[in-house]
């Protein structure tokens, strides 16, 4: 069990140990009745005092997460958050605790996206009723009738050639002029981030990420041993004035950015900042990962073209997600880059999985070829705009005083901020009692976490549930803010 401690943080070592262990318990990584490492063992492994570990274990016990058995040890008592139980919970597996893992903390918080919650605002996904499921089902059926042997075929490492040619035409509409030879089909943008990280990032390399940002990307960079430096964003996107100072002193190797309808805030990077960001990357010879999960989902004006469209020196690796708006159950996306960077990423893909599933690619090809794709996206924008407008209207009507939010011009999320003294992680516990979930904002920060934010995803719930859920969230939040932060806190320090 590996627990990373930041000895320069404002958060005490006691609280850091407590939060790491409580996350493991609530997520189900530690099972009920499992014995925690002894105080002596934990103290030695973490290089902290006995008293520090004792205080952390005291907090776990005070919050009903563990129980102490005299002469035997400290055992996991119960899970405060429902999760899928492991099949192997017996004491005979206790030896597994001695095997060190390298899971980042934010990994545990993915368990907050439990399907048990009927009011699920934590999932940045599109309602199945809005997706072309029937069309894709028919395409797959027709394809298998014509060529049943496709199930026994491996596709090219880079992806199906016909699909890459169709993708090339799509990219050209965004002023990205590339050959099909420069496109790599991936199992979604997250695999694209992973391929870049495993190819170019090693222990100690410096990665710059927006603060806040997509938490899964932070997990990937952490898993490579990177040092992640956060750069704050404002209404125009990443603060390039702060970015250039870091580049001058920290020698970063990679910058990760989501310029269009940023996840989680929904902000769009301005034209000036795009040019500044690219200029900085070119000057300091830095790779940019440009993550584009949903730039086609805009509610007013179309966002600027990708930074990749301005790239003349091969600094930008552009990742485009296709799964969310088309076929979430079959992960698919594209990656395009230039020069030897692209060649090395293709080699990394070959090492990872020998190519994405051919069946999915063949099924999507007719959609890319026809007007149906454009029609689907138009209808999707209309449906999601109606939902966004409804949520904004309800927030204005029911949210308590002191709560602020950013109205997104596209994408699937609304970034909400409550007064600084309150913690949305505590709020989440209250919401889960009512089968309501959201993504607590602290998981989106690589440095000192800001605990007074939450990401609310409005695209997954059906219309008839959406209004009920927002009103309930506002009611719970109003009650939560009426109590002092000290009384709300489950940490008794």
C-alpha positions in Angstrom: 0.0 0.0 0.0 1.7 3.2 -1.2 0.6 6.5 0.3 2.2 9.7 -1.0 2.6 12.5 1.5 3.3 16.1 0.6 5.3 17.4 3.5 5.1 21.0 2.3 1.3 21.0 2.0 -1.0 23.1 4.3 -2.9 19.9 4.9 -1.5 18.1 7.9 0.2 14.7 7.5 -2.5 13.3 9.8 -5.2 14.4 7.5 -3.4 13.2 4.4 -3.0 9.7 5.8 -6.6 9.7 6.9 -7.9 10.8 3.5 -5.8 8.3 1.6 -7.1 5.4 3.8 -10.7 6.6 3.9 -10.7 6.8 0.1 -9.5 3.3 -0.1 -12.2 2.1 2.3 -15.1 4.0 0.7 -14.1 2.9 -2.8 -14.0 -0.7 -1.8 -10.3 -1.2 -2.5 -10.0 -2.1 1.2 -12.7 -4.6 2.0 -14.7 -4.9 5.2 -12.9 -6.8 8.0 -9.5 -6.2 6.4 -6.8 -5.4 8.8 -4.8 -2.2 8.3 -1.0 -2.2 8.6 0.0 -1.9 12.2 0.9 1.6 13.6 4.6 0.6 13.8 4.6 -0.7 10.2 2.7 2.4 8.9 5.0 4.7 10.8 8.1 3.1 9.4 6.8 3.0 5.8 5.7 6.6 5.8 8.6 7.9 7.9 6.3 9.7 10.3 5.9 9.5 14.0 3.9 6.9 15.9 1.6 9.7 17.1 0.9 10.9 13.6 -0.4 7.4 12.6 -2.3 7.1 15.8 -4.1 10.3 15.2 -5.0 9.3 11.6 -6.3 5.9 12.8 -8.3 7.8 15.5 -10.0 9.8 12.8 -10.9 6.7 10.9 -12.5 5.2 14.0 -14.3 8.5 14.9 -15.8 8.5 11.5 -17.0 4.9 11.8 -14.7 3.5 9.1 -12.6 1.2 11.3 -12.8 -0.7 14.5 -10.0 -1.6 16.9 -9.7 -5.0 18.4 -7.4 -5.2 21.4 -4.3 -7.2 20.7 -5.3 -7.9 17.1 -5.2 -4.6 15.2 -7.4 -2.1 13.3 -10.0 -3.5 10.9 -12.2 -1.9 8.2 -15.6 -1.6 9.7 -18.0 -0.6 6.9 -18.2 1.3 3.7 -19.9 4.8 3.8 -20.3 4.7 0.1 -21.8 1.8 -1.7 -19.6 0.1 -4.2 -19.3 -3.2 -5.9 -18.0 -5.7 -3.4 -14.9 -7.9 -4.2 -15.7 -11.6 -4.4 -12.6 -12.2 -2.3 -13.1 -10.6 1.1 -11.8 -13.3 3.4 -8.9 -12.9 5.8 -6.8 -15.4 3.8 -6.1 -12.5 1.4 -4.7 -10.2 4.1 -1.1 -10.8 2.6 -2.1 -8.8 -0.4 -1.9 -5.6 1.7 1.9 -6.1 1.7 2.0 -5.6 -2.1 2.7 -2.0 -2.9 0.4 -0.4 -5.5 0.8 2.9 -7.3 -2.8 3.9 -7.7 -3.3 7.7 -7.5 -5.8 9.1 -5.0 -8.2 10.4 -7.6 -8.6 6.9 -8.9 -10.5 6.1 -5.8 -13.0 8.9 -6.4 -14.1 7.3 -9.7 -16.2 5.0 -7.4 -18.3 8.1 -6.6 -19.8 7.6 -10.1 -21.9 4.7 -8.8 -24.7 3.5 -11.0 -26.7 3.0 -7.8 -27.5 6.7 -7.8 -30.7 7.5 -9.6 -29.8 11.2 -9.8 -26.4 10.8 -11.4 -24.8 14.2 -12.2 -21.3 12.8 -11.8 -21.1 11.2 -15.3 -20.1 13.4 -18.2 -21.9 11.2 -20.7 -24.8 11.5 -23.0 -28.2 9.9 -22.4 -28.6 6.7 -24.4 -31.9 8.1 -25.8 -30.0 10.8 -27.6 -27.5 8.5 -29.4 -27.8 6.7 -32.8 -28.0 3.3 -31.2 -30.5 1.8 -33.6 -28.6 3.0 -36.7 -25.3 1.6 -35.5 -27.0 -1.7 -34.5 -28.4 -2.0 -38.1 -25.0 -1.2 -39.6 -23.3 -3.9 -37.5 -26.0 -6.4 -38.5 -25.6 -5.6 -42.2 -21.8 -5.7 -42.0 -21.8 -9.1 -40.3 -24.3 -10.6 -42.8 -22.0 -9.4 -45.6 -18.7 -10.4 -44.0 -19.0 -12.6 -40.9 -15.3 -13.3 -41.0 -14.7 -9.7 -39.9 -15.0 -11.0 -36.3 -11.8 -13.1 -36.9 -9.8 -10.3 -38.5 -7.2 -8.0 -37.0 -7.3 -4.4 -38.2 -4.2 -2.3 -39.1 -2.3 -0.9 -36.2 -3.2 2.7 -37.2 -6.8 1.8 -37.8 -9.1 1.0 -40.7 -7.9 2.9 -43.8 -11.4 3.9 -45.0 -12.3 5.3 -41.6 -9.0 7.3 -41.4 -9.7 8.8 -44.8 -13.2 9.8 -43.6 -11.6 11.2 -40.4 -9.2 13.2 -42.6 -12.1 15.0 -44.2 -13.6 15.8 -40.8 -10.3 17.2 -39.6 -10.0 19.3 -42.8 -13.2 21.2 -41.8 -11.4 22.3 -38.7 -8.4 23.5 -40.7 -6.3 20.5 -39.7 -4.7 19.4 -43.0 -3.2 15.9 -42.5 -2.9 12.7 -44.5 -4.7 9.6 -43.5 -1.1 8.3 -42.9 -0.9 10.8 -40.0 -4.0 9.6 -38.2 -4.0 6.9 -35.5 -7.3 5.4 -34.3 -7.4 4.9 -30.5 -9.6 3.4 -27.9 -10.9 6.9 -26.9 -8.9 10.0 -26.0 -7.9 8.6 -22.6 -5.9 6.0 -24.4 -4.4 8.8 -26.5 -3.2 10.5 -23.3 -1.8 7.3 -22.0 0.1 6.6 -25.2 1.7 10.0 -25.1 2.6 9.6 -21.4 4.1 6.1 -21.7 6.1 7.3 -24.8 7.4 10.6 -23.6 7.0 10.9 -19.8 9.2 9.3 -17.3 10.0 9.7 -13.6 10.8 13.3 -12.7 9.6 14.8 -16.1 7.7 18.0 -15.7 4.1 18.2 -17.0 2.0 21.3 -16.9 -1.7 21.0 -16.6 -4.6 23.5 -16.2 -6.0 23.9 -12.8 -8.6 22.5 -12.6 -8.5 19.8 -15.3 -9.6 16.3 -16.4 -8.7 14.1 -13.4 -8.0 10.9 -15.4 -5.2 12.7 -17.2 -3.7 13.6 -13.9 -3.8 10.0 -12.9 -2.0 8.9 -16.0 0.8 11.5 -15.6 1.2 10.5 -11.9 1.4 6.9 -12.9 4.5 7.8 -15.0 6.2 9.5 -12.1 5.7 13.0 -13.5 6.0 16.2 -11.6 2.7 18.0 -12.4 2.7 21.8 -12.2 -0.7 23.4 -12.2 -1.5 26.7 -14.1 -4.7 28.4 -13.1 -7.4 29.3 -15.7 -9.6 32.4 -15.9 -12.5 33.3 -18.2 -10.1 33.2 -21.2 -8.5 29.9 -20.4 -5.0 29.0 -19.2 -3.0 31.9 -17.8 -0.2 32.1 -20.3 1.6 34.8 -18.2 2.0 32.2 -15.4 2.8 29.5 -17.9 5.8 31.3 -19.5 7.4 31.9 -16.1 7.2 28.2 -15.3 8.6 27.3 -18.7 11.6 29.6 -18.0 12.4 27.9 -14.7 11.0 24.4 -14.6 11.9 23.0 -18.1 8.5 21.2 -18.8 8.4 18.5 -21.3 4.6 18.5 -21.9 1.6 20.8 -21.6 -1.9 19.2 -21.3 -4.8 21.5 -22.3 -8.5 21.2 -23.1 -9.1 24.4 -25.1 -12.7 23.9 -26.2 -15.4 23.6 -23.5 -12.8 22.7 -20.9 -13.5 19.8 -18.6 -14.6 20.6 -15.9 -15.3 24.3 -16.3 -16.7 24.6 -19.8 -14.4 27.6 -20.6 -13.2 28.2 -24.1 -9.6 29.3 -24.6 -9.4 32.6 -26.4 -7.8 33.1 -29.8 -5.0 35.2 -28.3 -4.2 32.7 -25.6 -4.1 29.9 -28.3 -1.5 31.7 -30.2 0.5 32.5 -27.0 0.3 28.9 -25.8 1.6 27.6 -29.2 4.4 30.3 -29.3 5.5 29.3 -25.8 5.6 25.6 -26.7 7.6 26.3 -29.9 10.1 28.6 -28.1 10.8 26.1 -25.3 10.4 22.9 -27.5 7.5 21.5 -25.5 4.9 19.0 -26.6 1.2 20.1 -26.3 -1.5 17.5 -25.8 -4.7 19.1 -27.2 -7.6 17.1 -25.8 -10.9 17.7 -27.7 -13.7 15.6 -26.2 -16.7 17.6 -27.5 -16.0 20.7 -29.5 -18.9 19.9 -31.8 -21.3 20.3 -28.9 -21.7 24.1 -28.9 -24.9 26.0 -28.0 -24.3 29.4 -29.5 -21.4 30.2 -31.7 -18.9 27.6 -33.0 -15.7 27.6 -30.9 -12.3 28.5 -32.5 -10.5 25.9 -34.6 -8.1 23.6 -32.7 -4.6 24.8 -31.8 -3.4 22.0 -34.1 -4.7 24.0 -37.0 -2.0 26.7 -36.2 0.8 24.2 -35.6 3.6 24.5 -38.2 6.5 22.9 -36.2 4.9 19.7 -34.9 4.5 20.6 -31.2 0.8 19.7 -31.0 -0.6 16.2 -30.5 -4.3 16.5 -31.2 -6.7 14.0 -29.6 -10.3 13.9 -30.8 -13.0 11.8 -28.9 -15.7 10.2 -30.9 -17.2 7.8 -28.3 -19.2 10.3 -26.2 -21.3 11.7 -29.0 -21.7 8.4 -31.0 -21.1 5.1 -29.3 -19.8 5.3 -25.7 -19.9 1.5 -25.3 -17.2 1.1 -27.9 -14.3 3.4 -27.1 -13.0 5.1 -30.1 -11.1 8.3 -30.9 -8.3 9.6 -33.1 -4.8 11.0 -32.6 -2.8 13.0 -35.1 0.7 14.4 -34.8 3.7 15.1 -37.0 7.2 13.7 -37.6 8.9 11.2 -35.4 6.5 12.0 -32.5 3.7 10.4 -34.5 5.9 7.4 -35.5 6.8 6.7 -31.9 3.2 6.9 -30.9 2.2 4.3 -33.5 4.9 2.0 -32.0 3.5 2.7 -28.5 0.0 1.7 -29.8 1.4 -1.5 -31.2 2.8 -2.3 -27.8 -0.4 -1.5 -26.1 -3.0 -3.5 -28.0 -2.0 -4.2 -31.6 -4.8 -1.9 -32.9 -8.4 -0.9 -32.0 -11.3 -3.3 -32.6 -12.0 -3.5 -36.4 -15.8 -4.1 -36.0 -16.4 -0.8 -34.3 -14.4 1.1 -36.9 -16.3 -0.6 -39.8 -19.6 0.2 -38.2 -18.8 3.9 -37.8 -17.4 4.4 -41.3 -20.9 4.7 -43.0 -21.9 7.3 -40.4 -18.8 9.4 -41.2 -19.6 9.0 -44.9 -23.2 10.1 -44.8 -25.1 13.3 -43.9 -26.6 11.3 -41.0 -23.5 12.2 -38.9 -24.1 15.9 -39.4 -27.8 15.6 -38.7 -27.2 13.6 -35.5 -24.8 16.2 -34.1 -27.3 19.0 -34.9 -30.1 17.3 -33.1 -27.8 16.5 -30.2 -26.8 20.1 -29.8 -30.5 21.1 -29.8 -31.4 18.5 -27.2 -28.5 19.3 -24.9 -29.0 23.1 -25.2 -32.6 22.6 -23.9 -31.2 20.7 -20.9 -28.5 23.2 -20.2 -31.0 26.0 -20.3 -33.4 24.2 -18.0 -30.6 23.6 -15.5 -29.4 27.2 -15.6 -33.0 28.4 -15.1 -33.4 26.1 -12.1 -30.1 27.1 -10.5 -31.0 30.8 -10.8 -34.4 30.0 -9.1 -33.4 27.6 -6.4 -29.7 27.9 -5.6 -28.9 29.5 -2.2 -27.1 32.8 -1.9 -23.3 32.7 -2.2 -23.2 29.9 -4.8 -21.8 30.7 -8.2 -21.5 28.8 -11.5 -20.1 29.2 -15.0 -22.7 28.9 -17.8 -21.1 26.7 -20.4 -21.4 27.7 -24.1 -20.8 24.0 -25.0 -19.9 20.6 -23.6 -21.7 18.6 -20.9 -20.8 20.2 -17.6 -21.5 23.1 -15.3 -18.8 24.2 -12.8 -20.3 25.3 -9.5 -18.5 27.0 -6.6 -19.8 27.3 -3.1 -18.3 29.6 -0.4 -14.7 28.7 0.4 -15.1 27.5 4.0 -17.3 24.6 2.9 -16.2 21.3 1.3 -18.0 19.7 -1.6 -16.7 16.3 -0.5 -18.8 16.6 2.6 -21.7 17.8 0.5 -21.4 14.7 -1.6 -21.9 12.4 1.4 -25.1 14.2 2.1 -26.3 14.0 -1.5 -25.5 10.3 -1.7 -28.0 9.7 1.1 -30.6 10.9 -1.4 -29.2 8.8 -4.3 -27.7 11.9 -5.9 -24.1 12.2 -7.1 -21.8 14.8 -8.7 -18.0 15.0 -9.2 -16.3 16.8 -6.2 -14.0 19.4 -7.6 -10.9 18.6 -5.6 -10.1 15.6 -7.8 -9.6 18.0 -10.7 -6.5 19.7 -9.1 -2.9 18.5 -9.2 -1.6 20.8 -6.6 -3.3 22.2 -3.5 -6.9 21.0 -4.0 -9.7 23.6 -4.0 -12.5 21.9 -2.0 -15.4 24.3 -2.7 -16.2 23.3 -6.3 -18.2 20.6 -8.0 -18.8 19.5 -11.5 -22.4 18.9 -12.5 -23.0 16.9 -15.7 -26.5 17.6 -17.1 -26.3 15.4 -20.2 -27.0 11.9 -18.9 -30.3 12.1 -17.0 -33.5 12.0 -18.9 -35.6 15.2 -19.0 -38.2 14.0 -16.6 -35.6 13.3 -13.9 -33.3 16.3 -14.5 -35.6 18.9 -13.0 -36.2 16.8 -9.9 -32.5 16.2 -9.4 -31.5 19.9 -9.7 -34.2 21.0 -7.3 -33.1 18.3 -4.8 -29.5 19.3 -5.1 -30.3 22.9 -4.4 -32.4 21.9 -1.4 -29.6 19.8 0.1 -27.0 22.5 -0.6 -29.2 25.1 1.1 -29.4 23.0 4.2 -25.7 22.2 4.0 -24.7 25.8 3.9 -27.0 26.7 6.8 -24.7 24.7 9.1 -21.3 26.0 10.0 -18.4 24.3 8.2 -17.0 22.9 11.5 -20.3 21.1 12.2 -20.5 19.8 8.7 -17.0 18.4 8.7 -16.5 14.7 9.4 -12.9 15.4 10.4 -12.5 15.8 14.1 -9.0 17.2 14.5 
